[in-house]
């Protein structure tokens, strides 16, 4: 038996957000992402694993980057630190900006998939390297 193909999906929950975030991956500083642990459970999806690969797409579903997971941590959303916020590469890259933006995102997103939002909800913090990026 071989290995399963890498997961291919966009960042975010809209075409616009996916396009914005893939540009930060391919052309900019984005080297981390965070997801709701409960969403992984609800979907029956495996958590990212160090050494695993994934394919990031744009909002139209076009593959744009191959990512290699370098670190995974599960902890409360509020446990994000300055270094992770910086590595995620969004906004002003501060912890305060990151936390406010992600609280807003998860408050909006979680109910759309039938899940409850909480400031301390379990969160999957993932760092990655870009193995291949298509501008």
N, C-alpha and C positions, 0 to 999 in steps of 0.2 A: 504493500500500500504506500502511496505517495503522500505528500503533504497537501493540505487544502490550499487553494489559491488565496492570495492576500485579499483582505476585505477592501472594497472600493466604495468610498462614500465621500460626500462633501462635509466640510465643517459648517456648523450653524444649522438654522432651521428655515432658511429662505434662499432663493436664488441670489438675491443681493448680498446677503451676509456671506454665503459660500464664495461668491466671486471676490469679495473684499478680503476674506481670510486666506484664500488660496494665493492671492497676490502677495500677502505677507509671508507666506511659506516660500514661494518660488523666488520672489524678488526682494525679500526683506528679512526682518529679524525673527519671525515666528518659529520657535523651536520647541513649543510646548502646547498642550491643550488639556482641557478639563471636561469631564463628562459626569453625568449623574449615575452613580453606582446602581440605584434602583432601576434606571432605564435598562442597563445591561441585564439585570435580573429579569425584568419584565419581558424582555425580548429573547431571553435564553441565550444571550450572546456571551462569548468568552471575554474575559478582561484582557486588555493588551498585555503582552508578555515581553520582557526584555529580550531583544534579539528578533522579535517578530517584525514582519513587514506589513505595510498597508499602502493603499493607493488613495491619494487625495484627489478629488475631482473638483471641477468648478461647478457653478450653479446649473449648468446644462448637463452635468453628468460626464463631461469629457475628462479623462484622466490627465492630471497635470504634474503629479509628483509621486515618487516612491519614497516612503518614509521607513526608517528603521527605529524601532522603539529602543531607547537607551535607559529609561528609568520609569518605574511605575510605583505610585504610592496611593493608598486609599486612606482618606481622612476626612474630617468635617470640612465643608466648604470654607468655613471661617479660618481654617488652619493654613490657608495659603500664605506663603512668605514672600518677602521682597524679591528674592532670587527667581522664584517661579513666575511671579507677575512680570518681571523683566524679560524672562525667557519666552513668555507667551507673546510678547512683542506687539501688544495692542495698546491703543490710547497713548497716555504719557508713560506707560510701562511701570507705573507705581502700584503698590499693593492696594492703596485706597481706590484708585481708578478701577483696577482689576476687580476688586470685590464688589463695588457698586455696579459695574457693568454685568458681572456674572450673576449677581443677585437678581437684577432686572431681567436678564435672559431666562434664568431658571424659573422665576416667578411666572413669566409669560409662557414658557415652554412646557413645564411639568404638567399642568392641567390638560394640555392638548393630547398627552399620551396617557391620561388617567392616573397620574401620580401626584403626590402631595409635595409641595415645596416647604422647606425649612431652612433657616439660616445655617444650621449645622448638619444639613443633610450629607450623607456619605458621598464623597466625590472621588473620582478617579483622576489623579494628577499624573499626566504622562509627558515625558520629554522624548524628543526624537531628533534624529539627524535626517537631512534630506539626501538620499542616495542618488536620486535623479529628479531634476526639475525641468519642466517645459515652460518657457516664458509665454 
